[in-house]
Amino acid sequence: MKLLIYSLALFLLFCNYSCVKEKDRSVAFRIKNLSTKEVTDFKIYCSYGSTHAVFSDSITIFETIAPNDSISFNWKNPNLFESDGEFYIKTADLQQGFGYFSNGILLESSYDMAIYNDSIR
């Protein structure tokens, strides 16, 4: 009987933690421009799908990042599908996938990225 009570209590704690974790889905980004030109009006997407990326939500950043400068911002509650997926960042010249979410739950709460002349890392 005690084992049943402990198992039930553990199950309820796990369910409660999952619900609390789900409510706060904000992601912090820090993007540094290490290229030789300004970066303007870039977009970050949520995507899912194993063969063809399907974009479920996006945020457009209407800021200019000068060379050797950086910006930081938060994306509150991105619309993540209840599946596995990743993020994409797209500038006028470059696009790069990064990060990962599983079953619609973020695995990381922040990302640091650098934009170079020929790549994003």
N, C-alpha and C positions, 0 to 999 in steps of 0.2 A: 504494500500500500504506500509506503514511504517513497519507494522508487517511482511509482506512478505520479505522486504529488510533485516530486523533484523534476521528473520529466516534463510534466505539464507546466510547471513554473519556468523551466528553461525554454520551453517552446514559446510561451507567452512573452518572455523577455526578448527572444530572438525576433518575434513578430513586431514587437514594439520598436526595437532598434531599427528594423527594416523600414518601418513607416516613418520614423523620425529622419532617417538618412535620406529617404526619398523626397522629403519636403524641401530641403535645401540643396538645390541643384545649380548653384552658381559656380562659374568657372572664372578664375583669374588668369589674365594673359599679360605677359610682358614681351614686347616685340622691339628688338633693337635693329636699326638699319645700319648694316656694315657694308653697304654698297656705296658706289660713288655718285648716285643720283637720289633725288627725293622719291619717297614712296607716298603715293596719295590714294585715297579712296579704295581701300582693300576690303575684302570680305572673308568672313570665316563661316564655314558651313558645317552642319551635322549631316552625316551621310550613313546609310546602311545599305546592305546588299553585298553579296560575295562576288558576283561577276560584273555587275553594272552598278556604279554608285548612284543612289537615289538620295537627293538632298531633301531633308525634312524640315530644316530651319536654317536661318542664316542671320548674321548681324553684319551690317556695313559700318565701317569706321571711316567717317568723313574727316579725317585728320591728315596732315602732312607730317611725315617723319623725315627730318633732314638727315643727311649722312652723319653717322656716328652719334645719332640721337636715339632715344627710345621713348615708348609710351607704355602705359599700363592701364588696363581697364578690366571691368568685371562684366560677364554675361550672365544675367540672372535668369534662371529657369529655362535653358534651351529646350526645345521640343525634341526630346530623344525618344525614338521608337522603342517599344518593348522588345528589342532585339539587340544584337551586337552591331557595332558600327564604329566609325572614327570621325575625326574632324578633318576639314580641309581648309587651307588658307589660300586665297587667290588674290594676286596683285594684277596689274595690267600686263605683266610679262611672265609671271611665274605662278605655278600651282603646286602645292605639296600636301600630302596627307600626313596626319600626325595624331597621336593620342588614341584612345580606345575607350569605349563604353560597352558594358555587358548587360543585357536584359534591361536596357534603359537606365542603368545606374552608372554614374561616373566613377572611374577608378582613380582618377587624379583630380585634385581641386585647383591646380594651377599649371601653367605651361610657360616656359621661357623659350623664345624663338629668335633666330637671327636671320635677317634677309641679306643675302649677298648679291653680287651682280648676276650670277648664273644659277643660284639655288636658294632654298629656304631650309634651314635646319633647326 
